[in-house]
Amino acid sequence: MHNYLDFEKPISDLEGKIHELKRLAAEDESIDTSDEIGRLEVRVRDATAEIYSKLNAWQKTQVARHPQRPHFVDYAARLFEDFTPLAGDRKFSEDAAIQTGLARFRGQPVAVIGQEKGNDTKSRLKHNFGSARPEGYRKAIRMMEMADRFGLPIITLVDTAGAYPGVGAEERGQAEAIARCTEMCLGVKVPIVSVVLGEGGSGGAIAIATGNRVYMLEHAIYSVISPEGAASILWRDSTRAKEAATNMKITAEDLKALGIIDGIIPEPLGGAHRDPDKVIAATADTISDALSELSGRSGEQLRSDRRQKFLNMGRNL
């Protein structure tokens, strides 16, 4: 069953009518509803196109968080061959919020790092809703060290509201682990291509997104704090999240204009959850183009370019 967002009510009403007509036709074969269904389907496409052509920042936040939006496991299954997951940070424990492994991407050996939110109650609890503890970031560091040693390009898929802020995580050095992970991204001599799939929240996201090329899906968001968190700090009122989202410039269009990201990957009409195969194919093409572009550069050049890229952010505004 499709989950509709609050601003999608016109779409929901039309698709509800289509479902009802199909049900009637299935119950009584003498009833021909094909013409009416065809007209309604055209109206659905028109309504969806109109609504999604003018989404505001808060509505894009809702799309980025859609429960049926494809997550890391969906991308990993379609993007990579021979994906072999690696677990544990070799210091404390395994953290399922961050997934790492070795794989082949269109025949090329790569290292893969991504955040997984889960798609039902059981898996969301297992993956802690994509919010990693220090062990997750130390596991990512371990994977990046291996990739650097063997000359493997690194592909990172970002989807987290932020790093886990629990007491245990802080006691085990959450801030230090994020900083070390970001430092490792800046230091490796292999290409890093990062894609923000849904939410890119704060240091929990940038810890694995400090790449040579950073892309966002069309309706993804990327910010230093969630809109609710910003509203709570600025106005002590989390209900002003919509206002905060607008002012924070968190959409792909905003961040491309500011020079924070390198490109935007288009989503199917109605969002990535409407046609996961299409958006995953577009993501694969973008990653492939980026790796091809970076393939001729030396390790020192890759590292220098990456550092300069992030040093330059905000200087020319």
C-alpha positions as CSV (number, residue, x, y, z in Angstrom):
1,M,0.0,0.0,0.0
2,H,1.3,3.4,-0.9
3,N,2.0,5.9,1.8
4,Y,0.9,9.4,0.8
5,L,2.4,12.6,2.2
6,D,0.1,15.3,3.4
7,F,0.6,17.5,0.3
8,E,-0.2,14.6,-2.0
9,K,-3.9,14.5,-1.1
10,P,-5.1,15.4,-4.7
11,I,-3.0,12.4,-6.0
12,S,-4.3,10.2,-3.3
13,D,-7.9,11.0,-4.1
14,L,-7.4,10.3,-7.8
15,E,-5.5,7.1,-7.3
16,G,-8.2,6.0,-4.8
17,K,-10.8,6.4,-7.5
18,I,-8.7,4.4,-10.0
19,H,-8.3,1.6,-7.4
20,E,-12.1,1.5,-6.9
21,L,-12.8,1.3,-10.6
22,K,-10.3,-1.5,-11.0
23,R,-12.0,-3.3,-8.1
24,L,-15.4,-2.9,-9.7
25,A,-14.2,-4.2,-13.1
26,A,-12.6,-7.2,-11.4
27,E,-15.8,-8.1,-9.6
28,D,-18.1,-7.7,-12.7
29,E,-16.5,-8.3,-16.1
30,S,-19.4,-6.7,-17.9
31,I,-18.4,-3.3,-16.5
32,D,-15.9,-1.5,-18.8
33,T,-14.0,1.1,-16.8
34,S,-10.9,1.4,-19.0
35,D,-11.7,4.7,-20.5
36,E,-12.4,6.4,-17.2
37,I,-9.3,4.8,-15.7
38,G,-7.3,6.2,-18.6
39,R,-8.6,9.7,-18.0
40,L,-7.9,9.5,-14.3
41,E,-4.4,8.3,-14.9
42,V,-3.7,11.3,-17.1
43,R,-5.1,13.5,-14.3
44,V,-2.8,11.7,-11.8
45,R,0.3,12.4,-13.9
46,D,-0.7,16.0,-14.4
47,A,-1.4,16.5,-10.7
48,T,1.8,14.8,-9.7
49,A,3.8,16.9,-12.1
50,E,2.3,20.1,-10.9
51,I,2.8,19.3,-7.2
52,Y,6.4,18.1,-7.6
53,S,7.4,21.0,-9.8
54,K,7.0,23.5,-6.9
55,L,7.9,21.6,-3.7
56,N,9.2,23.7,-0.9
57,A,12.1,22.8,1.3
58,W,9.9,21.2,4.0
59,Q,8.0,19.1,1.5
60,K,11.3,17.9,0.0
61,T,12.3,17.0,3.6
62,Q,9.1,14.8,3.8
63,V,9.9,13.2,0.5
64,A,13.5,12.5,1.6
65,R,12.2,10.8,4.7
66,H,9.4,8.8,2.9
67,P,9.1,5.3,4.5
68,Q,9.1,3.6,1.1
69,R,12.1,5.5,-0.3
70,P,14.8,3.1,-1.4
71,H,17.7,2.8,1.1
72,F,21.3,1.5,1.0
73,V,20.4,-2.2,0.8
74,D,18.2,-1.5,-2.3
75,Y,21.0,0.3,-4.0
76,A,23.6,-2.2,-3.0
77,A,21.6,-5.1,-4.5
78,R,21.3,-3.4,-7.9
79,L,24.5,-1.3,-8.2
80,F,27.1,-3.9,-7.2
81,E,28.1,-7.4,-8.1
82,D,29.8,-9.8,-5.6
83,F,29.1,-7.5,-2.7
84,T,30.9,-9.0,0.3
85,P,30.0,-7.2,3.6
86,L,32.6,-6.6,6.2
87,A,31.6,-6.1,9.9
88,G,33.0,-4.8,13.1
89,D,35.5,-2.0,14.0
90,R,38.0,-4.4,15.6
91,K,37.8,-2.3,18.7
92,F,34.4,-2.6,20.3
93,S,31.6,-4.1,18.3
94,E,29.6,-4.1,15.0
95,D,27.3,-1.2,14.2
96,A,24.6,-2.1,11.6
97,A,23.8,1.6,10.9
98,I,26.8,1.8,8.7
99,Q,27.3,-1.0,6.1
100,T,30.7,-1.6,4.5
101,G,32.0,-4.1,2.0
102,L,34.0,-5.0,-1.1
103,A,32.2,-5.3,-4.4
104,R,32.4,-4.9,-8.2
105,F,30.8,-1.9,-9.8
106,R,30.3,-2.5,-13.5
107,G,33.2,-4.9,-13.4
108,Q,35.5,-2.6,-11.4
109,P,36.6,-3.6,-7.8
110,V,35.4,-1.0,-5.3
111,A,35.0,-0.4,-1.6
112,V,31.5,0.5,-0.5
113,I,30.3,2.4,2.6
114,G,26.7,3.4,3.3
115,Q,24.1,4.1,5.9
116,E,21.1,1.9,6.2
117,K,17.9,3.1,7.9
118,G,15.8,0.0,7.6
119,N,12.3,-0.4,6.1
120,D,10.2,-1.9,8.8
121,T,10.2,-1.8,12.6
122,K,12.5,-4.8,13.1
123,S,15.1,-3.6,10.6
124,R,14.9,0.0,11.7
125,L,15.7,-1.0,15.2
126,K,18.5,-3.3,14.0
127,H,20.1,-0.4,12.0
128,N,19.2,2.2,14.6
129,F,17.3,4.3,12.0
130,G,20.6,4.9,10.2
131,S,22.2,6.8,13.2
132,A,25.6,5.4,13.7
133,R,27.6,5.0,16.9
134,P,31.4,5.4,17.1
135,E,31.9,1.8,16.0
136,G,30.2,2.5,12.7
137,Y,32.6,5.3,11.9
138,R,35.6,3.3,13.0
139,K,34.4,0.5,10.8
140,A,34.2,3.0,7.9
141,I,37.8,4.1,8.7
142,R,38.9,0.5,8.5
143,M,37.3,0.1,5.1
144,M,38.9,3.3,3.8
145,E,42.3,2.2,5.0
146,M,41.8,-1.1,3.2
147,A,40.7,0.7,0.0
148,D,43.7,3.0,0.2
149,R,46.1,0.1,0.7
150,F,44.8,-1.8,-2.4
151,G,44.0,1.2,-4.6
152,L,40.2,0.7,-4.7
153,P,37.8,3.6,-5.5
154,I,35.4,4.3,-2.6
155,I,31.7,4.7,-3.2
156,T,29.7,6.1,-0.2
157,L,25.9,6.2,0.0
158,V,24.7,8.7,2.6
159,D,21.3,8.5,4.3
160,T,21.2,9.5,8.0
161,A,19.4,12.0,10.1
162,G,22.7,12.3,12.0
163,A,25.1,10.4,14.3
164,Y,23.5,8.7,17.3
165,P,23.7,11.2,20.3
166,G,23.3,8.6,23.1
167,V,25.3,8.6,26.3
168,G,27.1,5.4,25.5
169,A,28.1,6.7,22.0
170,E,29.4,9.9,23.6
171,E,31.3,8.0,26.2
172,R,33.0,5.9,23.5
173,G,34.2,9.0,21.6
174,Q,31.5,9.8,19.0
175,A,32.9,13.2,18.1
176,E,36.4,11.9,17.8
177,A,35.3,9.0,15.6
178,I,33.4,11.3,13.3
179,A,36.5,13.6,13.1
180,R,38.8,10.7,12.4
181,C,36.5,9.4,9.7
182,T,36.3,12.8,8.0
183,E,40.1,13.0,8.3
184,M,40.5,9.6,6.6
185,C,38.2,10.7,3.7
186,L,40.5,13.7,3.2
187,G,43.7,11.6,3.4
188,V,43.2,8.6,1.1
189,K,44.8,8.6,-2.3
190,V,41.9,6.9,-4.2
191,P,38.8,8.4,-5.7
192,I,35.8,8.9,-3.4
193,V,32.3,9.4,-5.0
194,S,29.5,10.2,-2.6
195,V,25.8,10.3,-3.1
196,V,23.2,11.6,-0.7
197,L,20.2,9.3,-1.1
198,G,17.7,10.8,1.4
199,E,18.9,12.7,4.4
200,G,22.4,13.9,4.9
201,G,22.4,15.0,8.5
202,S,25.3,16.9,10.1
203,G,28.7,15.3,10.9
204,G,27.1,11.9,10.8
205,A,26.8,12.4,7.0
206,I,29.9,14.4,6.1
207,A,32.0,11.8,7.9
208,I,31.6,9.5,4.9
209,A,30.7,12.2,2.3
210,T,33.9,14.2,2.1
211,G,34.4,13.0,-1.5
212,N,36.0,14.1,-4.7
213,R,32.5,14.2,-6.2
214,V,29.4,14.6,-4.1
215,Y,25.9,14.2,-5.6
216,M,22.4,14.4,-4.3
217,L,19.2,12.9,-5.4
218,E,16.7,15.5,-6.6
219,H,14.5,15.4,-3.5
220,A,17.3,14.6,-0.9
221,I,18.3,17.1,1.8
222,Y,21.8,17.9,3.2
223,S,22.2,20.0,6.3
224,V,24.2,20.7,9.4
225,I,21.2,20.0,11.6
226,S,17.6,18.8,11.1
227,P,15.0,21.5,10.5
228,E,13.3,20.4,13.8
229,G,16.6,20.8,15.6
230,A,17.3,24.2,14.1
231,A,13.8,25.4,15.0
232,S,14.3,24.2,18.6
233,I,17.6,26.1,18.9
234,L,16.6,29.3,17.1
235,W,13.1,29.7,18.3
236,R,12.7,27.1,21.0
237,D,9.8,25.8,19.0
238,S,10.2,22.6,16.9
239,T,6.8,23.3,15.1
240,R,8.6,26.0,13.1
241,A,10.6,23.3,11.3
242,K,9.1,24.3,7.9
243,E,10.4,27.9,8.4
244,A,13.8,26.6,9.4
245,A,14.0,24.2,6.4
246,T,13.4,27.2,4.0
247,N,16.0,29.4,5.7
248,M,18.7,26.6,6.0
249,K,19.1,26.1,2.2
250,I,19.0,22.3,2.5
251,T,17.7,21.2,-0.9
252,A,19.8,19.9,-3.8
253,E,19.1,23.0,-5.9
254,D,20.3,25.3,-3.0
255,L,23.4,23.3,-2.4
256,K,24.3,23.0,-6.1
257,A,24.0,26.8,-6.4
258,L,26.2,27.3,-3.3
259,G,28.9,24.9,-4.7
260,I,28.5,22.4,-1.9
261,I,27.6,19.5,-4.2
262,D,28.7,18.7,-7.8
263,G,25.5,17.5,-9.3
264,I,21.9,16.5,-8.9
265,I,20.5,13.1,-9.9
266,P,16.9,13.4,-11.2
267,E,14.2,11.3,-9.5
268,P,11.2,9.8,-11.2
269,L,8.0,11.8,-11.1
270,G,6.6,11.6,-7.6
271,G,9.9,10.7,-5.9
272,A,12.4,7.8,-5.8
273,H,9.9,5.5,-4.1
274,R,7.6,5.6,-7.2
275,D,10.2,3.9,-9.4
276,P,13.3,2.7,-7.5
277,D,14.8,0.9,-10.5
278,K,14.9,4.1,-12.5
279,V,16.5,6.2,-9.8
280,I,19.1,3.5,-9.0
281,A,20.0,3.2,-12.7
282,A,20.4,7.0,-12.9
283,T,22.6,6.9,-9.8
284,A,24.7,4.1,-11.3
285,D,25.3,6.2,-14.4
286,T,26.4,9.2,-12.4
287,I,28.8,7.2,-10.3
288,S,30.2,5.6,-13.4
289,D,30.8,8.9,-15.1
290,A,32.5,10.3,-12.0
291,L,34.8,7.4,-11.6
292,S,35.8,7.6,-15.3
293,E,36.6,11.3,-14.9
294,L,38.7,10.7,-11.8
295,S,40.5,7.5,-13.1
296,G,43.4,9.3,-14.7
297,R,44.5,11.3,-11.7
298,S,47.3,10.4,-9.4
299,G,46.8,9.6,-5.7
300,E,48.4,12.9,-4.7
301,Q,46.2,14.8,-7.1
302,L,43.1,13.1,-5.9
303,R,43.9,13.9,-2.3
304,S,44.9,17.5,-3.0
305,D,41.9,18.2,-5.1
306,R,39.6,16.8,-2.4
307,R,41.1,18.9,0.3
308,Q,41.0,22.1,-1.8
309,K,37.4,21.4,-2.8
310,F,36.3,21.6,0.8
311,L,38.6,24.4,1.8
312,N,37.1,26.5,-1.0
313,M,33.5,26.1,0.2
314,G,32.0,29.3,1.4
315,R,34.9,31.5,0.3
316,N,33.4,32.9,-2.9
317,L,29.9,33.7,-1.6
